[in-house]
Each structure stands twice: as structure tokens, then as C-alpha cells.
């Protein structure tokens, strides 16, 4: 197949359409980025340091926090640099790499959420056999399967997109290399390729969402049979944080990637994309912290230990002096 590519680099136009908002956006996104890193680091540290959190549910939460931290690192540092820089160029290999890791990690997040829903169903439906059904080995296999599926789909998407010929323009109407803004620049993008990309996207979003909903249907059928209202409330409360995160994650992702688009919608999508690249990773650790008593207890304990250590370190240094 002949290669008609004349474009060797792209320009991430992104927030250039909103010059009056760039300084404000830089401050907001920088603070959000630091908060995301700190919040997820605290959650991972709390899970690692507290033995009572060494359970499958928190193992998956650790993996999700790590994956979301990596996802933000793929997008936000570059976004912050572009908000201050006049040179917003990104080469084709850099663009392909960013897209591969963003969608690979995004797919990984979706399948980890599916694994978490299966874990909750297993814990509620088979509490006696739960330690046998959800061993550390099985948890690791589910995490590995999530990563393999997510990055395999991402690789297929990237191969399809970057085998296209880009000869219309080199200006991406977005702050990162997203699917639609990039393929809109191709001069040989066909309906057949569009359907294949839509199928891959739907496989990740719809496929993983169906798995989650099936798990929750079974959870509900088990919970409604519990004799006491207190037991039903307690059981549902163990799933509330996960369900809230699923609702936010899939609500934004499905609206952005599964609805019909045209080039006129890219400007609005740029602002909308901030919600799922900044707001969602920011809310997830907050939700899991606020709606989980075990996590709150672990965080308070770890923060208390840190506060106790600082005076001792200061005293030791003063004695040496």
C-alpha cells in the first residue's frame, strides 16, 4: 500500500482556542495533578502498610490507583507544558506512543473495575469459599488479563490510525492525541476503518460494563434474599464506592467515545475531556476514602504515624547539632 503521508508532526492546538482561560487552567490542572498523585500515593501506601487491607478488594484498588496515576502521567505533564509553551508540536511517534499508553491504561482501568465487581459478587455470593475462589494468584491473573486486554486493544487502535495517510492538516483540535481529532486529519480514513475503531472502543467500554452489570444483577438477587434490613444495607455499602466510581467513569467515557461526532464538536470535546482526564482520577481516591471506613481508619493511622515521626527526626537533628 502506498504511503501518502506528508505530515511528520502534529500541533496540539488544545486550549489555544481559549487563550483567556490558559493561566487559570494551568493553575487548576497543576493543583489537580498534584492532588491526584498524593491521593493515590496515600491510598497505595495505606494498602501496603496495613495488613487488614491485604484482601482482594484492596489489591484491586491498589492496582486501579496505580493505573490511574500512570494514566494522568501520560496526559497531564504534557498538557501543563503546552499551556505555557508556544511550541505545541508533537511528532508522529510521540503521538502514537501517547495514544497507546492512554488507551492501554484506560482499557486496563475498565477491566480492573470489572474484576472488582466480580470480586464483590464472589464475596457476597460465596463468603465461605471466598478465600479459595479469590486467592492472590487468581487476583494477579485478573490484573494481568486486564492489562493484556487493555494494551492489546490499544495496540490495534494505534496500528490502524497510524497506518493512515495524514495530508489534510497537522493541527489536532485537542490537548492530547485522541482518536477522533487525529483520524479527522487523515485523507484516506474510510467508513470500514471507522467501524473497526468503534468496535474496539465498544469492546472495552460496553464489554467491561456488561460484565460489571451482570455481577451487580447477581449481587442484588443475593442481597434482596437477606432476612435483615441491616444485613442488606451493610452488604450494599461494601459496593457503594465501586458503583459510584463505575457510574462516573463509564458515564464520561461512553459519552465521549460512543456518541456520533463531527469536526465542529472537537472544541466542546476539549473542555469535556478535562473531566475524564482530570476530574475522574481526582474523584476516585476521594470516593474510596470517604465511603470506606477501613480506608479512613488506615489513612488516619498512617498520617498519625507520620506526624509522630517528624518531631523525633527534628529532635535527633537538634541533638547532633
Buried (B, 14 or more C-beta within 10 A) or exposed (E): EEEEBEBEEBBBBBBBEEEEEBEEBBEEBBEBBEBBBEBBBBBBBBBEEBEEBEBBBBBBBBBBBBBBBBBBBBBBEBBBEBBEEEEBEBEBEBBBBBBBBBBBBBBBBBBBBBBBBBBBBBBBBBEEEBEEBBEEEBBEEBBEBBBBBBBEBBEBBBEBBBEBBBBEBBBBBBBBBBBBBBBBBBBBBEEEBBEBBEEBBBBBBBBBBEBBBBBBEBBBEBBEEBEEEEEBEEBBEBBEBBBBBBEBBBEBBBEBBBEEBEEEBBBEBBBBBBBBBBBBBBBBBEBBBEBBEBBBBBBEEBEEEEEEEEEEEEEEEEEEE
